[in-house]
Amino acid sequence: MDIIARDRKLLLFIEVKTRREGGRIRGLDAVNREKQGLIERGANAWLKQLGTRELPWRFDVIEVIVAEGQKPRINHIKDVF
């Protein structure tokens, strides 16, 4: 996972995927079951290090879409899995 953040009391585990505009595979689609398993393992390790599983948490994906000559577009997808 790329980012661990807080939104008030909510702990966010975020994967960031960058793709070119018009590409074959969307960033969200690249977070397949195997990648989700790796993210879950990382999240469990983080919660263990904090010493609690009582914090509310969720998994998000941020897609960064780039096109030549344009500013990147950001798509934040909440509660992905």
HTML snippet that shows the backbone in 3Dmol.js (N, CA, C, O; Angstrom):
<script src="https://3Dmol.org/build/3Dmol-min.js"></script>
<div id="view" style="width:600px;height:400px;position:relative"></div>
<script>
const pdb = `
ATOM      1  N   MET A   1       0.844  -1.166   0.000  1.00  0.00           N
ATOM      2  CA  MET A   1       0.000   0.000   0.000  1.00  0.00           C
ATOM      3  C   MET A   1       0.885   1.221   0.000  1.00  0.00           C
ATOM      4  O   MET A   1       2.017   1.192   0.483  1.00  0.00           O
ATOM      5  N   ASP A   2       0.360   2.280  -0.540  1.00  0.00           N
ATOM      6  CA  ASP A   2       1.173   3.466  -0.757  1.00  0.00           C
ATOM      7  C   ASP A   2       1.002   4.541   0.307  1.00  0.00           C
ATOM      8  O   ASP A   2       1.947   5.259   0.635  1.00  0.00           O
ATOM      9  N   ILE A   3      -0.206   4.645   0.842  1.00  0.00           N
ATOM     10  CA  ILE A   3      -0.485   5.708   1.817  1.00  0.00           C
ATOM     11  C   ILE A   3      -1.273   5.120   2.978  1.00  0.00           C
ATOM     12  O   ILE A   3      -2.208   4.341   2.790  1.00  0.00           O
ATOM     13  N   ILE A   4      -0.873   5.511   4.177  1.00  0.00           N
ATOM     14  CA  ILE A   4      -1.664   5.237   5.373  1.00  0.00           C
ATOM     15  C   ILE A   4      -1.993   6.600   5.957  1.00  0.00           C
ATOM     16  O   ILE A   4      -1.094   7.388   6.253  1.00  0.00           O
ATOM     17  N   ALA A   5      -3.280   6.877   6.123  1.00  0.00           N
ATOM     18  CA  ALA A   5      -3.707   8.205   6.544  1.00  0.00           C
ATOM     19  C   ALA A   5      -4.835   8.100   7.562  1.00  0.00           C
ATOM     20  O   ALA A   5      -5.391   7.025   7.788  1.00  0.00           O
ATOM     21  N   ARG A   6      -5.155   9.220   8.160  1.00  0.00           N
ATOM     22  CA  ARG A   6      -6.291   9.292   9.079  1.00  0.00           C
ATOM     23  C   ARG A   6      -7.282  10.320   8.555  1.00  0.00           C
ATOM     24  O   ARG A   6      -6.897  11.372   8.043  1.00  0.00           O
ATOM     25  N   ASP A   7      -8.533  10.007   8.687  1.00  0.00           N
ATOM     26  CA  ASP A   7      -9.627  10.946   8.438  1.00  0.00           C
ATOM     27  C   ASP A   7     -10.442  10.950   9.719  1.00  0.00           C
ATOM     28  O   ASP A   7     -11.337  10.129   9.917  1.00  0.00           O
ATOM     29  N   ARG A   8     -10.109  11.888  10.570  1.00  0.00           N
ATOM     30  CA  ARG A   8     -10.626  11.919  11.941  1.00  0.00           C
ATOM     31  C   ARG A   8     -10.235  10.616  12.629  1.00  0.00           C
ATOM     32  O   ARG A   8      -9.042  10.353  12.786  1.00  0.00           O
ATOM     33  N   LYS A   9     -11.190   9.793  13.045  1.00  0.00           N
ATOM     34  CA  LYS A   9     -10.859   8.543  13.739  1.00  0.00           C
ATOM     35  C   LYS A   9     -10.697   7.361  12.784  1.00  0.00           C
ATOM     36  O   LYS A   9     -10.313   6.271  13.208  1.00  0.00           O
ATOM     37  N   LEU A  10     -10.984   7.567  11.509  1.00  0.00           N
ATOM     38  CA  LEU A  10     -10.936   6.498  10.513  1.00  0.00           C
ATOM     39  C   LEU A  10      -9.520   6.344   9.967  1.00  0.00           C
ATOM     40  O   LEU A  10      -8.909   7.324   9.541  1.00  0.00           O
ATOM     41  N   LEU A  11      -8.998   5.123   9.979  1.00  0.00           N
ATOM     42  CA  LEU A  11      -7.674   4.830   9.441  1.00  0.00           C
ATOM     43  C   LEU A  11      -7.838   4.379   7.991  1.00  0.00           C
ATOM     44  O   LEU A  11      -8.622   3.472   7.708  1.00  0.00           O
ATOM     45  N   LEU A  12      -7.103   5.007   7.075  1.00  0.00           N
ATOM     46  CA  LEU A  12      -7.221   4.712   5.650  1.00  0.00           C
ATOM     47  C   LEU A  12      -5.968   4.017   5.156  1.00  0.00           C
ATOM     48  O   LEU A  12      -4.854   4.478   5.401  1.00  0.00           O
ATOM     49  N   PHE A  13      -6.155   2.902   4.456  1.00  0.00           N
ATOM     50  CA  PHE A  13      -5.081   2.193   3.773  1.00  0.00           C
ATOM     51  C   PHE A  13      -5.339   2.402   2.280  1.00  0.00           C
ATOM     52  O   PHE A  13      -6.341   1.930   1.743  1.00  0.00           O
ATOM     53  N   ILE A  14      -4.423   3.116   1.616  1.00  0.00           N
ATOM     54  CA  ILE A  14      -4.685   3.581   0.258  1.00  0.00           C
ATOM     55  C   ILE A  14      -3.629   3.063  -0.713  1.00  0.00           C
ATOM     56  O   ILE A  14      -2.428   3.168  -0.463  1.00  0.00           O
ATOM     57  N   GLU A  15      -4.094   2.512  -1.810  1.00  0.00           N
ATOM     58  CA  GLU A  15      -3.231   2.093  -2.916  1.00  0.00           C
ATOM     59  C   GLU A  15      -3.376   3.135  -4.021  1.00  0.00           C
ATOM     60  O   GLU A  15      -4.494   3.504  -4.381  1.00  0.00           O
ATOM     61  N   VAL A  16      -2.258   3.609  -4.560  1.00  0.00           N
ATOM     62  CA  VAL A  16      -2.273   4.605  -5.627  1.00  0.00           C
ATOM     63  C   VAL A  16      -1.825   3.936  -6.923  1.00  0.00           C
ATOM     64  O   VAL A  16      -0.782   3.283  -6.965  1.00  0.00           O
ATOM     65  N   LYS A  17      -2.613   4.102  -7.969  1.00  0.00           N
ATOM     66  CA  LYS A  17      -2.298   3.541  -9.281  1.00  0.00           C
ATOM     67  C   LYS A  17      -2.340   4.646 -10.327  1.00  0.00           C
ATOM     68  O   LYS A  17      -3.330   5.366 -10.452  1.00  0.00           O
ATOM     69  N   THR A  18      -1.256   4.765 -11.071  1.00  0.00           N
ATOM     70  CA  THR A  18      -1.163   5.770 -12.130  1.00  0.00           C
ATOM     71  C   THR A  18      -1.291   5.083 -13.482  1.00  0.00           C
ATOM     72  O   THR A  18      -0.648   4.065 -13.738  1.00  0.00           O
ATOM     73  N   ARG A  19      -2.117   5.644 -14.331  1.00  0.00           N
ATOM     74  CA  ARG A  19      -2.340   5.097 -15.669  1.00  0.00           C
ATOM     75  C   ARG A  19      -2.423   6.226 -16.675  1.00  0.00           C
ATOM     76  O   ARG A  19      -2.782   7.355 -16.342  1.00  0.00           O
ATOM     77  N   ARG A  20      -2.080   5.896 -17.923  1.00  0.00           N
ATOM     78  CA  ARG A  20      -2.229   6.865 -19.017  1.00  0.00           C
ATOM     79  C   ARG A  20      -3.693   6.919 -19.458  1.00  0.00           C
ATOM     80  O   ARG A  20      -4.407   5.916 -19.441  1.00  0.00           O
ATOM     81  N   GLU A  21      -4.106   8.106 -19.847  1.00  0.00           N
ATOM     82  CA  GLU A  21      -5.457   8.303 -20.391  1.00  0.00           C
ATOM     83  C   GLU A  21      -5.665   7.340 -21.552  1.00  0.00           C
ATOM     84  O   GLU A  21      -4.814   7.238 -22.435  1.00  0.00           O
ATOM     85  N   GLY A  22      -6.787   6.636 -21.555  1.00  0.00           N
ATOM     86  CA  GLY A  22      -7.116   5.728 -22.650  1.00  0.00           C
ATOM     87  C   GLY A  22      -6.405   4.395 -22.592  1.00  0.00           C
ATOM     88  O   GLY A  22      -6.464   3.619 -23.546  1.00  0.00           O
ATOM     89  N   GLY A  23      -5.728   4.115 -21.477  1.00  0.00           N
ATOM     90  CA  GLY A  23      -5.035   2.834 -21.332  1.00  0.00           C
ATOM     91  C   GLY A  23      -6.002   1.666 -21.262  1.00  0.00           C
ATOM     92  O   GLY A  23      -7.198   1.843 -21.031  1.00  0.00           O
ATOM     93  N   ARG A  24      -5.467   0.472 -21.465  1.00  0.00           N
ATOM     94  CA  ARG A  24      -6.311  -0.730 -21.489  1.00  0.00           C
ATOM     95  C   ARG A  24      -6.857  -1.087 -20.109  1.00  0.00           C
ATOM     96  O   ARG A  24      -8.001  -1.524 -19.980  1.00  0.00           O
ATOM     97  N   ILE A  25      -6.029  -0.896 -19.075  1.00  0.00           N
ATOM     98  CA  ILE A  25      -6.439  -1.303 -17.727  1.00  0.00           C
ATOM     99  C   ILE A  25      -6.509  -0.089 -16.820  1.00  0.00           C
ATOM    100  O   ILE A  25      -5.556   0.683 -16.709  1.00  0.00           O
ATOM    101  N   ARG A  26      -7.623   0.059 -16.195  1.00  0.00           N
ATOM    102  CA  ARG A  26      -7.846   1.122 -15.234  1.00  0.00           C
ATOM    103  C   ARG A  26      -7.047   0.854 -13.967  1.00  0.00           C
ATOM    104  O   ARG A  26      -6.777  -0.303 -13.646  1.00  0.00           O
ATOM    105  N   GLY A  27      -6.668   1.886 -13.249  1.00  0.00           N
ATOM    106  CA  GLY A  27      -5.930   1.717 -12.004  1.00  0.00           C
ATOM    107  C   GLY A  27      -6.656   0.832 -11.008  1.00  0.00           C
ATOM    108  O   GLY A  27      -6.042  -0.029 -10.378  1.00  0.00           O
ATOM    109  N   LEU A  28      -7.956   1.034 -10.860  1.00  0.00           N
ATOM    110  CA  LEU A  28      -8.755   0.234  -9.940  1.00  0.00           C
ATOM    111  C   LEU A  28      -8.689  -1.250 -10.295  1.00  0.00           C
ATOM    112  O   LEU A  28      -8.614  -2.098  -9.406  1.00  0.00           O
ATOM    113  N   ASP A  29      -8.717  -1.562 -11.584  1.00  0.00           N
ATOM    114  CA  ASP A  29      -8.696  -2.956 -12.024  1.00  0.00           C
ATOM    115  C   ASP A  29      -7.363  -3.629 -11.725  1.00  0.00           C
ATOM    116  O   ASP A  29      -7.295  -4.856 -11.647  1.00  0.00           O
ATOM    117  N   ALA A  30      -6.311  -2.849 -11.557  1.00  0.00           N
ATOM    118  CA  ALA A  30      -4.991  -3.406 -11.246  1.00  0.00           C
ATOM    119  C   ALA A  30      -4.897  -3.869  -9.793  1.00  0.00           C
ATOM    120  O   ALA A  30      -3.953  -4.567  -9.423  1.00  0.00           O
ATOM    121  N   VAL A  31      -5.870  -3.483  -8.971  1.00  0.00           N
ATOM    122  CA  VAL A  31      -5.893  -3.927  -7.570  1.00  0.00           C
ATOM    123  C   VAL A  31      -6.718  -5.215  -7.530  1.00  0.00           C
ATOM    124  O   VAL A  31      -7.865  -5.234  -7.085  1.00  0.00           O
ATOM    125  N   ASN A  32      -6.093  -6.283  -8.009  1.00  0.00           N
ATOM    126  CA  ASN A  32      -6.755  -7.587  -8.092  1.00  0.00           C
ATOM    127  C   ASN A  32      -6.691  -8.308  -6.744  1.00  0.00           C
ATOM    128  O   ASN A  32      -6.205  -7.750  -5.760  1.00  0.00           O
ATOM    129  N   ARG A  33      -7.179  -9.537  -6.703  1.00  0.00           N
ATOM    130  CA  ARG A  33      -7.224 -10.300  -5.440  1.00  0.00           C
ATOM    131  C   ARG A  33      -5.837 -10.454  -4.818  1.00  0.00           C
ATOM    132  O   ARG A  33      -5.676 -10.339  -3.603  1.00  0.00           O
ATOM    133  N   GLU A  34      -4.846 -10.714  -5.658  1.00  0.00           N
ATOM    134  CA  GLU A  34      -3.477 -10.874  -5.142  1.00  0.00           C
ATOM    135  C   GLU A  34      -2.994  -9.572  -4.493  1.00  0.00           C
ATOM    136  O   GLU A  34      -2.429  -9.597  -3.400  1.00  0.00           O
ATOM    137  N   LYS A  35      -3.211  -8.455  -5.153  1.00  0.00           N
ATOM    138  CA  LYS A  35      -2.801  -7.161  -4.612  1.00  0.00           C
ATOM    139  C   LYS A  35      -3.592  -6.830  -3.354  1.00  0.00           C
ATOM    140  O   LYS A  35      -3.043  -6.279  -2.399  1.00  0.00           O
ATOM    141  N   GLN A  36      -4.877  -7.164  -3.349  1.00  0.00           N
ATOM    142  CA  GLN A  36      -5.703  -6.934  -2.162  1.00  0.00           C
ATOM    143  C   GLN A  36      -5.164  -7.716  -0.971  1.00  0.00           C
ATOM    144  O   GLN A  36      -5.147  -7.213   0.153  1.00  0.00           O
ATOM    145  N   GLY A  37      -4.723  -8.950  -1.218  1.00  0.00           N
ATOM    146  CA  GLY A  37      -4.153  -9.758  -0.143  1.00  0.00           C
ATOM    147  C   GLY A  37      -2.900  -9.128   0.441  1.00  0.00           C
ATOM    148  O   GLY A  37      -2.699  -9.144   1.655  1.00  0.00           O
ATOM    149  N   LEU A  38      -2.056  -8.574  -0.422  1.00  0.00           N
ATOM    150  CA  LEU A  38      -0.845  -7.889   0.055  1.00  0.00           C
ATOM    151  C   LEU A  38      -1.202  -6.654   0.875  1.00  0.00           C
ATOM    152  O   LEU A  38      -0.582  -6.382   1.903  1.00  0.00           O
ATOM    153  N   ILE A  39      -2.189  -5.919   0.421  1.00  0.00           N
ATOM    154  CA  ILE A  39      -2.626  -4.716   1.145  1.00  0.00           C
ATOM    155  C   ILE A  39      -3.202  -5.113   2.502  1.00  0.00           C
ATOM    156  O   ILE A  39      -2.921  -4.456   3.504  1.00  0.00           O
ATOM    157  N   GLU A  40      -4.001  -6.174   2.551  1.00  0.00           N
ATOM    158  CA  GLU A  40      -4.573  -6.644   3.817  1.00  0.00           C
ATOM    159  C   GLU A  40      -3.481  -7.078   4.787  1.00  0.00           C
ATOM    160  O   GLU A  40      -3.558  -6.788   5.981  1.00  0.00           O
ATOM    161  N   ARG A  41      -2.461  -7.774   4.277  1.00  0.00           N
ATOM    162  CA  ARG A  41      -1.340  -8.175   5.143  1.00  0.00           C
ATOM    163  C   ARG A  41      -0.636  -6.952   5.718  1.00  0.00           C
ATOM    164  O   ARG A  41      -0.315  -6.916   6.906  1.00  0.00           O
ATOM    165  N   GLY A  42      -0.398  -5.952   4.875  1.00  0.00           N
ATOM    166  CA  GLY A  42       0.231  -4.723   5.353  1.00  0.00           C
ATOM    167  C   GLY A  42      -0.624  -4.001   6.380  1.00  0.00           C
ATOM    168  O   GLY A  42      -0.109  -3.485   7.372  1.00  0.00           O
ATOM    169  N   ALA A  43      -1.932  -3.963   6.143  1.00  0.00           N
ATOM    170  CA  ALA A  43      -2.841  -3.313   7.086  1.00  0.00           C
ATOM    171  C   ALA A  43      -2.848  -4.052   8.424  1.00  0.00           C
ATOM    172  O   ALA A  43      -2.832  -3.420   9.480  1.00  0.00           O
ATOM    173  N   ASN A  44      -2.873  -5.376   8.384  1.00  0.00           N
ATOM    174  CA  ASN A  44      -2.846  -6.155   9.628  1.00  0.00           C
ATOM    175  C   ASN A  44      -1.557  -5.914  10.404  1.00  0.00           C
ATOM    176  O   ASN A  44      -1.577  -5.808  11.630  1.00  0.00           O
ATOM    177  N   ALA A  45      -0.436  -5.828   9.690  1.00  0.00           N
ATOM    178  CA  ALA A  45       0.843  -5.557  10.347  1.00  0.00           C
ATOM    179  C   ALA A  45       0.822  -4.166  10.987  1.00  0.00           C
ATOM    180  O   ALA A  45       1.319  -3.980  12.098  1.00  0.00           O
ATOM    181  N   TRP A  46       0.248  -3.200  10.284  1.00  0.00           N
ATOM    182  CA  TRP A  46       0.169  -1.845  10.815  1.00  0.00           C
ATOM    183  C   TRP A  46      -0.699  -1.813  12.077  1.00  0.00           C
ATOM    184  O   TRP A  46      -0.319  -1.204  13.077  1.00  0.00           O
ATOM    185  N   LEU A  47      -1.858  -2.466  12.030  1.00  0.00           N
ATOM    186  CA  LEU A  47      -2.747  -2.504  13.198  1.00  0.00           C
ATOM    187  C   LEU A  47      -2.080  -3.223  14.369  1.00  0.00           C
ATOM    188  O   LEU A  47      -2.248  -2.824  15.522  1.00  0.00           O
ATOM    189  N   LYS A  48      -1.335  -4.266  14.078  1.00  0.00           N
ATOM    190  CA  LYS A  48      -0.605  -4.983  15.132  1.00  0.00           C
ATOM    191  C   LYS A  48       0.432  -4.062  15.770  1.00  0.00           C
ATOM    192  O   LYS A  48       0.595  -4.054  16.990  1.00  0.00           O
ATOM    193  N   GLN A  49       1.131  -3.287  14.941  1.00  0.00           N
ATOM    194  CA  GLN A  49       2.135  -2.357  15.459  1.00  0.00           C
ATOM    195  C   GLN A  49       1.485  -1.281  16.326  1.00  0.00           C
ATOM    196  O   GLN A  49       2.078  -0.835  17.308  1.00  0.00           O
ATOM    197  N   LEU A  50       0.276  -0.864  15.971  1.00  0.00           N
ATOM    198  CA  LEU A  50      -0.448   0.117  16.786  1.00  0.00           C
ATOM    199  C   LEU A  50      -0.953  -0.489  18.092  1.00  0.00           C
ATOM    200  O   LEU A  50      -1.259   0.228  19.044  1.00  0.00           O
ATOM    201  N   GLY A  51      -1.035  -1.817  18.124  1.00  0.00           N
ATOM    202  CA  GLY A  51      -1.489  -2.502  19.335  1.00  0.00           C
ATOM    203  C   GLY A  51      -2.987  -2.523  19.508  1.00  0.00           C
ATOM    204  O   GLY A  51      -3.477  -2.750  20.614  1.00  0.00           O
ATOM    205  N   THR A  52      -3.734  -2.290  18.433  1.00  0.00           N
ATOM    206  CA  THR A  52      -5.191  -2.317  18.520  1.00  0.00           C
ATOM    207  C   THR A  52      -5.800  -2.657  17.169  1.00  0.00           C
ATOM    208  O   THR A  52      -5.245  -2.334  16.118  1.00  0.00           O
ATOM    209  N   ARG A  53      -6.949  -3.315  17.218  1.00  0.00           N
ATOM    210  CA  ARG A  53      -7.754  -3.522  16.016  1.00  0.00           C
ATOM    211  C   ARG A  53      -9.098  -2.810  16.188  1.00  0.00           C
ATOM    212  O   ARG A  53     -10.031  -3.012  15.412  1.00  0.00           O
ATOM    213  N   GLU A  54      -9.169  -1.981  17.212  1.00  0.00           N
ATOM    214  CA  GLU A  54     -10.421  -1.294  17.540  1.00  0.00           C
ATOM    215  C   GLU A  54     -10.651  -0.039  16.697  1.00  0.00           C
ATOM    216  O   GLU A  54     -11.755   0.506  16.700  1.00  0.00           O
ATOM    217  N   LEU A  55      -9.642   0.423  15.983  1.00  0.00           N
ATOM    218  CA  LEU A  55      -9.818   1.592  15.128  1.00  0.00           C
ATOM    219  C   LEU A  55     -10.675   1.239  13.919  1.00  0.00           C
ATOM    220  O   LEU A  55     -10.488   0.179  13.321  1.00  0.00           O
ATOM    221  N   PRO A  56     -11.613   2.108  13.552  1.00  0.00           N
ATOM    222  CA  PRO A  56     -12.324   1.871  12.292  1.00  0.00           C
ATOM    223  C   PRO A  56     -11.372   2.144  11.124  1.00  0.00           C
ATOM    224  O   PRO A  56     -10.574   3.080  11.176  1.00  0.00           O
ATOM    225  N   TRP A  57     -11.457   1.326  10.071  1.00  0.00           N
ATOM    226  CA  TRP A  57     -10.538   1.457   8.941  1.00  0.00           C
ATOM    227  C   TRP A  57     -11.242   1.083   7.652  1.00  0.00           C
ATOM    228  O   TRP A  57     -12.315   0.481   7.651  1.00  0.00           O
ATOM    229  N   ARG A  58     -10.591   1.466   6.536  1.00  0.00           N
ATOM    230  CA  ARG A  58     -11.115   1.074   5.226  1.00  0.00           C
ATOM    231  C   ARG A  58      -9.971   1.075   4.206  1.00  0.00           C
ATOM    232  O   ARG A  58      -8.903   1.644   4.434  1.00  0.00           O
ATOM    233  N   PHE A  59     -10.239   0.413   3.072  1.00  0.00           N
ATOM    234  CA  PHE A  59      -9.286   0.337   1.968  1.00  0.00           C
ATOM    235  C   PHE A  59      -9.793   1.208   0.818  1.00  0.00           C
ATOM    236  O   PHE A  59     -10.935   1.072   0.379  1.00  0.00           O
ATOM    237  N   ASP A  60      -8.933   2.097   0.339  1.00  0.00           N
ATOM    238  CA  ASP A  60      -9.263   2.989  -0.778  1.00  0.00           C
ATOM    239  C   ASP A  60      -8.256   2.796  -1.910  1.00  0.00           C
ATOM    240  O   ASP A  60      -7.166   2.259  -1.713  1.00  0.00           O
ATOM    241  N   VAL A  61      -8.643   3.241  -3.080  1.00  0.00           N
ATOM    242  CA  VAL A  61      -7.729   3.302  -4.226  1.00  0.00           C
ATOM    243  C   VAL A  61      -7.795   4.726  -4.779  1.00  0.00           C
ATOM    244  O   VAL A  61      -8.876   5.297  -4.927  1.00  0.00           O
ATOM    245  N   ILE A  62      -6.638   5.281  -5.076  1.00  0.00           N
ATOM    246  CA  ILE A  62      -6.577   6.570  -5.769  1.00  0.00           C
ATOM    247  C   ILE A  62      -6.003   6.302  -7.154  1.00  0.00           C
ATOM    248  O   ILE A  62      -4.890   5.796  -7.297  1.00  0.00           O
ATOM    249  N   GLU A  63      -6.787   6.653  -8.167  1.00  0.00           N
ATOM    250  CA  GLU A  63      -6.327   6.541  -9.552  1.00  0.00           C
ATOM    251  C   GLU A  63      -5.785   7.902  -9.980  1.00  0.00           C
ATOM    252  O   GLU A  63      -6.435   8.930  -9.790  1.00  0.00           O
ATOM    253  N   VAL A  64      -4.601   7.892 -10.554  1.00  0.00           N
ATOM    254  CA  VAL A  64      -4.024   9.092 -11.146  1.00  0.00           C
ATOM    255  C   VAL A  64      -4.003   8.844 -12.650  1.00  0.00           C
ATOM    256  O   VAL A  64      -3.337   7.923 -13.123  1.00  0.00           O
ATOM    257  N   ILE A  65      -4.733   9.666 -13.398  1.00  0.00           N
ATOM    258  CA  ILE A  65      -4.827   9.496 -14.850  1.00  0.00           C
ATOM    259  C   ILE A  65      -4.030  10.627 -15.502  1.00  0.00           C
ATOM    260  O   ILE A  65      -4.306  11.808 -15.291  1.00  0.00           O
ATOM    261  N   VAL A  66      -3.038  10.233 -16.296  1.00  0.00           N
ATOM    262  CA  VAL A  66      -2.178  11.237 -16.933  1.00  0.00           C
ATOM    263  C   VAL A  66      -2.388  11.238 -18.449  1.00  0.00           C
ATOM    264  O   VAL A  66      -2.593  10.197 -19.074  1.00  0.00           O
ATOM    265  N   ALA A  67      -2.330  12.441 -19.013  1.00  0.00           N
ATOM    266  CA  ALA A  67      -2.409  12.630 -20.458  1.00  0.00           C
ATOM    267  C   ALA A  67      -1.392  13.701 -20.812  1.00  0.00           C
ATOM    268  O   ALA A  67      -1.245  14.697 -20.102  1.00  0.00           O
ATOM    269  N   GLU A  68      -0.706  13.489 -21.894  1.00  0.00           N
ATOM    270  CA  GLU A  68       0.341  14.417 -22.297  1.00  0.00           C
ATOM    271  C   GLU A  68      -0.207  15.838 -22.459  1.00  0.00           C
ATOM    272  O   GLU A  68      -1.233  16.061 -23.101  1.00  0.00           O
ATOM    273  N   GLY A  69       0.507  16.787 -21.858  1.00  0.00           N
ATOM    274  CA  GLY A  69       0.132  18.186 -21.977  1.00  0.00           C
ATOM    275  C   GLY A  69      -1.004  18.621 -21.070  1.00  0.00           C
ATOM    276  O   GLY A  69      -1.460  19.760 -21.159  1.00  0.00           O
ATOM    277  N   GLN A  70      -1.474  17.726 -20.188  1.00  0.00           N
ATOM    278  CA  GLN A  70      -2.582  18.054 -19.286  1.00  0.00           C
ATOM    279  C   GLN A  70      -2.182  17.769 -17.843  1.00  0.00           C
ATOM    280  O   GLN A  70      -1.273  16.984 -17.573  1.00  0.00           O
ATOM    281  N   LYS A  71      -2.881  18.423 -16.929  1.00  0.00           N
ATOM    282  CA  LYS A  71      -2.676  18.134 -15.513  1.00  0.00           C
ATOM    283  C   LYS A  71      -3.237  16.747 -15.219  1.00  0.00           C
ATOM    284  O   LYS A  71      -4.261  16.367 -15.788  1.00  0.00           O
ATOM    285  N   PRO A  72      -2.588  15.988 -14.345  1.00  0.00           N
ATOM    286  CA  PRO A  72      -3.139  14.672 -13.976  1.00  0.00           C
ATOM    287  C   PRO A  72      -4.512  14.825 -13.322  1.00  0.00           C
ATOM    288  O   PRO A  72      -4.769  15.794 -12.607  1.00  0.00           O
ATOM    289  N   ARG A  73      -5.383  13.855 -13.579  1.00  0.00           N
ATOM    290  CA  ARG A  73      -6.696  13.804 -12.927  1.00  0.00           C
ATOM    291  C   ARG A  73      -6.631  12.771 -11.807  1.00  0.00           C
ATOM    292  O   ARG A  73      -5.975  11.737 -11.935  1.00  0.00           O
ATOM    293  N   ILE A  74      -7.315  13.066 -10.718  1.00  0.00           N
ATOM    294  CA  ILE A  74      -7.317  12.196  -9.548  1.00  0.00           C
ATOM    295  C   ILE A  74      -8.732  11.662  -9.341  1.00  0.00           C
ATOM    296  O   ILE A  74      -9.702  12.420  -9.369  1.00  0.00           O
ATOM    297  N   ASN A  75      -8.838  10.347  -9.133  1.00  0.00           N
ATOM    298  CA  ASN A  75     -10.115   9.706  -8.844  1.00  0.00           C
ATOM    299  C   ASN A  75      -9.943   8.904  -7.558  1.00  0.00           C
ATOM    300  O   ASN A  75      -9.258   7.882  -7.555  1.00  0.00           O
ATOM    301  N   HIS A  76     -10.554   9.355  -6.473  1.00  0.00           N
ATOM    302  CA  HIS A  76     -10.448   8.691  -5.161  1.00  0.00           C
ATOM    303  C   HIS A  76     -11.654   7.765  -4.984  1.00  0.00           C
ATOM    304  O   HIS A  76     -12.793   8.224  -4.902  1.00  0.00           O
ATOM    305  N   ILE A  77     -11.391   6.469  -4.929  1.00  0.00           N
ATOM    306  CA  ILE A  77     -12.453   5.471  -4.794  1.00  0.00           C
ATOM    307  C   ILE A  77     -12.392   4.933  -3.373  1.00  0.00           C
ATOM    308  O   ILE A  77     -11.403   4.317  -2.975  1.00  0.00           O
ATOM    309  N   LYS A  78     -13.441   5.165  -2.621  1.00  0.00           N
ATOM    310  CA  LYS A  78     -13.475   4.815  -1.202  1.00  0.00           C
ATOM    311  C   LYS A  78     -14.067   3.425  -0.982  1.00  0.00           C
ATOM    312  O   LYS A  78     -14.929   2.964  -1.731  1.00  0.00           O
ATOM    313  N   ASP A  79     -13.575   2.777   0.069  1.00  0.00           N
ATOM    314  CA  ASP A  79     -14.124   1.489   0.527  1.00  0.00           C
ATOM    315  C   ASP A  79     -14.180   0.463  -0.589  1.00  0.00           C
ATOM    316  O   ASP A  79     -15.240  -0.089  -0.886  1.00  0.00           O
ATOM    317  N   VAL A  80     -13.026   0.209  -1.209  1.00  0.00           N
ATOM    318  CA  VAL A  80     -12.937  -0.627  -2.397  1.00  0.00           C
ATOM    319  C   VAL A  80     -13.201  -2.099  -2.096  1.00  0.00           C
ATOM    320  O   VAL A  80     -13.912  -2.768  -2.846  1.00  0.00           O
ATOM    321  N   PHE A  81     -12.640  -2.602  -1.017  1.00  0.00           N
ATOM    322  CA  PHE A  81     -12.856  -4.016  -0.668  1.00  0.00           C
ATOM    323  C   PHE A  81     -12.836  -4.211   0.819  1.00  0.00           C
ATOM    324  O   PHE A  81     -13.001  -5.333   1.297  1.00  0.00           O
TER     325      PHE A  81
END
`;
const viewer = $3Dmol.createViewer("view");
viewer.addModel(pdb, "pdb");
viewer.setStyle({}, {cartoon: {color: "spectrum"}});
viewer.zoomTo();
viewer.render();
</script>
